[in-house]
């Protein structure tokens, strides 16, 4: 039986922290930035952690 492949989209979007939590980026920070407030853009720039409810789903996509 062949090896299971990691989802390429998930591989590009998520990274693991040293303690095993999953980091993600915020949405709405890629384009149409002219109409967004500076404060909003600055807050979207930081990374966030994947919620505990979604962790299982993301780990399955990453086969970790």
C-alpha positions as CSV (number, residue, x, y, z in Angstrom):
1,X,0.0,0.0,0.0
2,X,1.5,3.4,-0.9
3,X,2.3,6.1,1.7
4,X,-0.4,8.7,2.5
5,X,0.4,12.1,1.1
6,X,0.3,15.3,3.0
7,X,-2.2,17.8,1.7
8,X,-0.1,20.4,-0.2
9,X,-2.5,23.3,0.7
10,X,-2.2,22.5,4.4
11,X,1.6,22.2,4.2
12,X,1.8,25.7,2.8
13,X,-0.6,27.3,5.4
14,X,0.3,25.7,8.8
15,X,3.4,25.3,10.9
16,X,4.0,23.6,14.2
17,X,5.3,25.4,17.3
18,X,7.9,23.8,19.6
19,X,5.2,22.6,21.9
20,X,3.1,21.0,19.2
21,X,0.4,23.6,18.7
22,X,-0.4,24.7,15.1
23,X,0.2,28.3,13.9
24,X,-1.9,29.9,11.2
25,X,-2.1,33.3,9.5
26,X,-5.1,35.6,9.6
27,X,-7.4,36.0,6.6
28,X,-8.2,39.4,4.9
29,X,-4.6,40.5,4.7
30,X,-3.7,39.7,1.1
31,X,-5.4,42.3,-1.1
32,X,-7.9,45.3,-1.0
33,X,-5.9,46.8,1.8
34,X,-6.6,50.4,0.9
35,X,-10.0,50.5,2.5
36,X,-8.9,48.7,5.7
37,X,-7.7,50.7,8.8
38,X,-4.1,50.6,9.7
39,X,-4.9,49.1,13.1
40,X,-6.8,46.3,11.4
41,X,-4.0,45.5,9.0
42,X,-1.4,45.6,11.8
43,X,-3.5,43.1,13.9
44,X,-4.0,40.8,11.0
45,X,-0.2,40.7,10.5
46,X,0.4,38.6,13.6
47,X,0.1,34.8,13.6
48,X,-2.6,33.0,15.5
49,X,-3.1,29.5,16.8
50,X,-5.5,27.0,15.3
51,X,-8.5,26.6,17.6
52,X,-8.6,23.4,19.7
53,X,-11.7,22.2,17.8
54,X,-9.9,22.4,14.4
55,X,-6.6,21.0,15.5
56,X,-7.6,17.3,14.9
57,X,-8.7,18.2,11.3
58,X,-5.6,20.1,10.5
59,X,-3.3,17.4,12.0
60,X,-5.1,14.8,9.8
61,X,-4.4,16.9,6.7
62,X,-0.7,17.2,7.7
63,X,-0.5,13.5,8.9
64,X,1.3,14.5,12.0
